């Protein structure tokens, strides 16, 4: 009987021991699940270059449409797409019938004017008659010059022909210019800049330009024109940048990235891994730790600086921002900072 009682007692003791061990294991697991380990970094300031990047399209420095103002038959076209042309070079010649008639009329009037001047000196005609003929000569000269300008078309700039819409024998109409000449030994880019920078942008300010088509290359330009008004809808103003292009590597239509340097400033920066994006919106946020509690902060993010980002608002210098372990945090979650 004693053996039997001892066995029962041992079984009871074993049961108690097992129950006690199970309870201890469960409590430890519960403690582990509520521990929120996070890694933090102290928010600080650093000197940041105030460089802003804008995008634009390369444009010719000037673009001229070679067209007459009269509907005339095209006789000759002396250039084609891709032709290099010089200022004053004759590019198009049109039907000269009207020009020749005007020339004959002008020469006849000039001959008459010489005779009238002699008659006037001899007292043969009145001053009024002489003045009338002089007026006719002047009007005929204007008509002739206008026909000459619209019959023999010269390039107003040195450049390259980029468009041709007619052939010899065509009657010029309203289907675009006969030729288009672009000046590309200099080119330009127009960018729209936030009105906040209006006082800082100056004519002559140096600019860096990069093109995706020429990776690794940087082209130098200068601000050449600042539009005096700000667009009320976009709160931007247009700035024109001129770029030397003697080798003509830059061509109209190319996509460009324009960088303007506005100096340096002390700004708050945080590691970019500390910034989270709200799903379904453009909101950025992060968590700072205050007395062991995670506090969610909406962040206004600026430019990227290496592995850091500028924070324009949302955190203060000296605060501790979570850089690891933020995925499961909510505002008000208790956290434990780890140095690992």
C-alpha positions as CSV (number, residue, x, y, z in Angstrom):
1,X,0.0,0.0,0.0
2,X,2.9,2.3,0.8
3,X,4.4,1.7,-2.6
4,X,1.1,2.4,-4.3
5,X,0.7,5.7,-2.4
6,X,4.2,6.8,-3.2
7,X,3.6,6.2,-6.8
8,X,0.5,8.3,-6.8
9,X,2.3,11.0,-5.0
10,X,5.1,11.0,-7.5
11,X,2.6,11.2,-10.3
12,X,0.9,14.1,-8.7
13,X,4.2,15.9,-8.2
14,X,5.1,15.3,-11.8
15,X,1.8,16.7,-13.0
16,X,2.3,19.8,-10.9
17,X,5.9,20.2,-12.2
18,X,4.8,19.9,-15.8
19,X,1.9,22.3,-15.3
20,X,4.3,24.8,-13.7
21,X,6.9,24.5,-16.6
22,X,4.2,25.0,-19.3
23,X,2.9,28.1,-17.6
24,X,6.4,29.6,-17.4
25,X,7.0,28.9,-21.2
26,X,3.8,30.5,-22.2
27,X,4.5,33.7,-20.2
28,X,7.9,34.1,-21.9
29,X,6.3,33.8,-25.3
30,X,3.8,36.4,-24.4
31,X,6.5,38.7,-23.3
32,X,8.5,38.2,-26.5
33,X,5.4,39.1,-28.7
34,X,4.9,42.4,-27.0
35,X,8.5,43.5,-27.3
36,X,8.9,45.9,-30.3
37,X,12.6,46.3,-31.0
38,X,13.5,49.3,-33.1
39,X,16.7,50.9,-34.2
40,X,16.9,54.7,-34.2
41,X,19.2,57.5,-35.4
42,X,19.4,61.0,-34.0
43,X,18.0,63.6,-36.4
44,X,20.6,66.2,-37.3
45,X,21.3,69.0,-39.7
46,X,24.0,69.2,-42.5
47,X,25.0,71.6,-45.1
48,X,23.1,70.8,-48.3
49,X,23.7,72.2,-51.7
50,X,20.5,74.0,-52.9
51,X,20.5,72.5,-56.4
52,X,17.2,72.2,-58.2
53,X,16.7,70.1,-61.3
54,X,14.2,70.9,-64.0
55,X,13.4,69.2,-67.3
56,X,13.1,70.8,-70.7
57,X,13.5,70.3,-74.4
58,X,16.3,71.7,-76.5
59,X,15.2,74.4,-78.8
60,X,17.0,76.2,-81.7
61,X,18.3,79.6,-80.8
62,X,16.3,81.1,-83.6
63,X,13.9,79.5,-86.1
64,X,13.0,81.1,-89.4
65,X,10.3,80.2,-91.8
66,X,11.3,81.0,-95.4
67,X,8.1,82.0,-97.2
68,X,6.9,84.8,-99.5
69,X,3.9,86.9,-98.6
70,X,2.5,86.5,-102.1
71,X,1.1,83.4,-103.9
72,X,3.9,83.0,-106.5
73,X,5.2,80.0,-108.6
74,X,8.4,78.5,-107.2
75,X,11.2,78.4,-109.7
76,X,14.2,77.2,-107.8
77,X,14.9,75.8,-104.3
78,X,18.7,76.1,-103.6
79,X,18.8,74.0,-100.3
80,X,17.4,70.9,-98.9
81,X,16.8,69.4,-95.5
82,X,20.2,69.1,-93.7
83,X,21.9,71.8,-95.8
84,X,24.1,74.3,-94.0
85,X,23.3,77.8,-95.0
86,X,24.8,81.2,-94.4
87,X,23.2,84.5,-93.5
88,X,22.1,86.2,-96.8
89,X,22.4,83.1,-98.9
90,X,19.6,82.9,-101.5
91,X,17.5,79.8,-100.7
92,X,14.4,80.2,-102.9
93,X,13.7,81.9,-106.2
94,X,10.1,82.4,-107.3
95,X,8.4,83.5,-110.6
96,X,9.9,86.9,-111.6
97,X,7.3,88.1,-114.1
98,X,5.7,90.5,-111.7
99,X,9.1,91.7,-110.5
100,X,10.3,92.4,-114.1
101,X,7.1,94.4,-114.9
102,X,7.5,96.4,-111.7
103,X,11.2,97.0,-112.5
104,X,10.3,98.4,-116.0
105,X,7.6,100.6,-114.5
106,X,10.0,101.9,-111.9
107,X,12.7,102.7,-114.5
108,X,10.2,104.5,-116.8
109,X,9.0,106.6,-113.9
110,X,12.6,107.5,-112.9
111,X,13.3,108.5,-116.5
112,X,10.1,110.7,-116.5
113,X,11.2,112.2,-113.2
114,X,14.5,113.3,-114.7
115,X,12.7,115.0,-117.5
116,X,10.2,116.7,-115.1
117,X,13.0,118.0,-113.0
118,X,14.6,119.6,-116.0
119,X,11.2,121.1,-117.1
120,X,10.6,122.4,-113.6
121,X,14.0,124.1,-113.5
122,X,13.0,125.8,-116.8
123,X,9.6,126.8,-115.5
124,X,7.8,124.4,-117.8
125,X,5.8,122.6,-115.0
126,X,4.6,123.4,-111.6
127,X,6.1,122.2,-108.3
128,X,2.9,120.3,-107.6
129,X,3.3,118.3,-110.8
130,X,6.9,117.4,-109.9
131,X,5.9,116.4,-106.4
132,X,3.2,114.1,-107.8
133,X,5.6,112.3,-110.0
134,X,8.2,112.0,-107.2
135,X,5.4,110.4,-105.0
136,X,4.7,107.9,-107.8
137,X,8.4,107.0,-108.1
138,X,8.5,106.4,-104.3
139,X,5.4,104.2,-104.4
140,X,6.8,102.2,-107.4
141,X,10.1,101.8,-105.6
142,X,8.3,100.4,-102.5
143,X,6.3,98.0,-104.7
144,X,9.4,96.8,-106.5
145,X,11.3,96.3,-103.2
146,X,8.4,94.3,-101.8
147,X,8.2,92.1,-105.0
148,X,12.0,91.6,-104.9
149,X,11.9,90.6,-101.2
150,X,9.2,88.0,-102.0
151,X,10.7,86.7,-105.2
152,X,14.3,86.1,-104.1
153,X,14.2,84.6,-100.5
154,X,17.5,84.7,-98.5
155,X,18.3,83.2,-95.1
156,X,18.2,85.8,-92.3
157,X,20.7,83.6,-90.2
158,X,23.4,81.1,-90.6
159,X,22.0,77.7,-89.7
160,X,20.7,74.4,-91.0
161,X,17.6,73.6,-93.1
162,X,15.3,71.4,-91.0
163,X,12.1,71.4,-93.1
164,X,11.1,71.6,-96.8
165,X,7.4,71.5,-97.9
166,X,7.5,72.4,-101.6
167,X,9.2,71.5,-104.9
168,X,10.1,73.7,-107.9
169,X,7.1,74.3,-110.0
170,X,4.7,74.4,-107.0
171,X,2.5,77.4,-106.5
172,X,3.2,78.7,-103.0
173,X,0.1,78.5,-100.8
174,X,-0.7,78.2,-97.1
175,X,0.6,74.7,-96.5
176,X,3.5,75.8,-94.3
177,X,6.8,77.5,-95.2
178,X,8.8,76.5,-98.2
179,X,11.9,76.0,-95.9
180,X,12.6,76.2,-92.2
181,X,16.1,77.3,-91.1
182,X,17.2,76.8,-87.5
183,X,20.2,78.4,-85.9
184,X,21.8,75.7,-83.8
185,X,25.4,76.8,-83.2
186,X,23.7,78.1,-80.0
187,X,20.6,76.4,-78.6
188,X,18.3,77.1,-75.7
189,X,16.1,75.5,-73.1
190,X,13.0,76.9,-71.5
191,X,12.2,75.7,-67.9
192,X,9.4,76.7,-65.5
193,X,10.8,77.5,-62.0
194,X,8.9,77.8,-58.8
195,X,8.1,81.4,-57.8
196,X,10.0,80.9,-54.5
197,X,13.2,81.1,-56.5
198,X,12.3,84.2,-58.5
199,X,14.6,86.6,-56.4
200,X,17.5,84.2,-56.8
201,X,17.5,83.6,-60.6
202,X,19.6,86.2,-62.4
203,X,20.6,86.7,-66.0
204,X,24.1,85.3,-66.6
205,X,23.7,82.7,-63.8
206,X,25.6,79.5,-64.7
207,X,23.6,76.4,-65.4
208,X,24.5,72.7,-65.9
209,X,22.6,70.7,-68.5
210,X,22.6,66.9,-68.9
211,X,21.0,64.8,-71.6
212,X,20.0,61.1,-71.5
213,X,21.4,60.7,-75.0
214,X,24.9,61.7,-73.7
215,X,25.3,59.9,-70.4
216,X,28.1,61.1,-68.2
217,X,28.5,64.4,-70.1
218,X,27.6,67.9,-68.7
219,X,27.1,71.0,-70.9
220,X,27.4,74.5,-69.6
221,X,24.9,77.2,-70.2
222,X,23.7,80.6,-68.8
223,X,20.4,82.1,-67.9
224,X,19.7,84.5,-70.8
225,X,16.1,85.5,-70.3
226,X,13.7,85.7,-67.3
227,X,10.1,86.2,-68.0
228,X,8.8,89.1,-65.9
229,X,5.5,87.5,-64.9
230,X,4.5,84.5,-62.7
231,X,1.9,82.0,-63.9
232,X,-1.0,82.3,-61.4
233,X,-2.1,78.7,-62.1
234,X,1.2,76.9,-61.6
235,X,3.1,79.5,-59.5
236,X,6.1,79.2,-61.8
237,X,7.9,81.6,-64.1
238,X,9.6,80.8,-67.4
239,X,13.4,81.0,-67.7
240,X,15.4,80.7,-70.9
241,X,18.9,79.2,-70.8
242,X,21.3,79.6,-73.7
243,X,23.9,76.8,-74.4
244,X,26.9,77.1,-76.8
245,X,26.8,74.4,-79.4
246,X,29.7,74.9,-81.7
247,X,30.0,71.1,-82.3
248,X,26.3,70.8,-82.8
249,X,25.9,67.8,-80.5
250,X,22.8,69.3,-79.1
251,X,19.8,69.1,-81.5
252,X,16.4,70.6,-81.2
253,X,13.9,68.3,-79.7
254,X,16.3,66.5,-77.3
255,X,15.2,65.9,-73.7
256,X,17.4,67.7,-71.2
257,X,17.8,68.0,-67.4
258,X,18.7,71.5,-66.2
259,X,20.4,72.0,-62.8
260,X,20.5,75.4,-61.1
261,X,22.6,75.9,-58.0
262,X,21.2,78.4,-55.4
263,X,24.0,78.0,-52.9
264,X,24.0,76.1,-49.6
265,X,21.8,75.9,-46.5
266,X,21.7,74.0,-43.2
267,X,18.8,71.6,-43.4
268,X,17.4,68.7,-41.4
269,X,18.2,65.3,-43.0
270,X,17.2,61.7,-42.0
271,X,18.2,58.4,-43.6
272,X,15.9,57.6,-46.5
273,X,15.0,54.2,-44.9
274,X,13.3,56.1,-42.1
275,X,10.7,57.5,-44.5
276,X,7.6,55.4,-45.2
277,X,5.0,55.9,-47.9
278,X,1.3,55.7,-47.1
279,X,-0.3,53.1,-49.4
280,X,-2.8,54.7,-51.8
281,X,-1.5,58.2,-51.3
282,X,1.6,60.4,-51.6
283,X,1.8,60.9,-47.9
284,X,5.2,60.3,-46.3
285,X,5.6,59.5,-42.6
286,X,8.1,58.2,-40.0
287,X,8.2,57.3,-36.3
288,X,10.1,59.1,-33.6
289,X,10.7,57.6,-30.2
290,X,9.6,59.7,-27.1
291,X,10.1,58.1,-23.7
292,X,9.8,54.6,-25.1
293,X,6.7,55.4,-27.2
294,X,6.7,55.5,-31.0
295,X,5.0,58.6,-32.4
296,X,3.9,58.7,-36.0
297,X,4.9,61.9,-37.8
298,X,3.8,63.1,-41.2
299,X,6.9,64.2,-43.1
300,X,7.3,66.8,-45.8
301,X,10.3,65.4,-47.8
302,X,12.7,67.5,-49.9
303,X,15.6,66.5,-52.1
304,X,17.7,63.3,-51.9
305,X,21.2,63.7,-50.5
306,X,23.1,60.4,-51.0
307,X,21.4,57.9,-48.6
308,X,19.6,60.8,-46.8
309,X,16.6,63.0,-47.6
310,X,15.9,66.5,-46.6
311,X,13.0,66.9,-44.2
312,X,11.2,70.2,-44.6
313,X,8.8,69.6,-41.8
314,X,7.7,66.8,-39.4
315,X,10.8,66.2,-37.2
316,X,13.2,68.4,-35.2
317,X,16.9,68.4,-34.7
318,X,17.9,66.0,-31.9
319,X,14.9,63.7,-32.1
320,X,15.3,60.0,-32.5
321,X,13.8,58.6,-35.7
322,X,13.2,54.9,-36.3
323,X,15.4,53.5,-39.1
324,X,14.6,49.8,-38.5
325,X,11.6,47.9,-37.2
326,X,9.0,50.5,-38.1
327,X,6.9,48.2,-40.3
328,X,4.6,46.9,-37.5
329,X,4.5,50.1,-35.5
330,X,1.4,52.2,-34.8
331,X,1.1,55.6,-33.2
332,X,1.6,55.1,-29.4
333,X,3.3,51.6,-29.6
334,X,5.7,50.9,-26.8
335,X,9.2,50.2,-28.2
336,X,12.6,49.1,-27.0
337,X,15.6,50.6,-28.7
338,X,18.3,48.1,-29.8
339,X,21.8,49.0,-30.8
340,X,22.3,45.9,-32.9
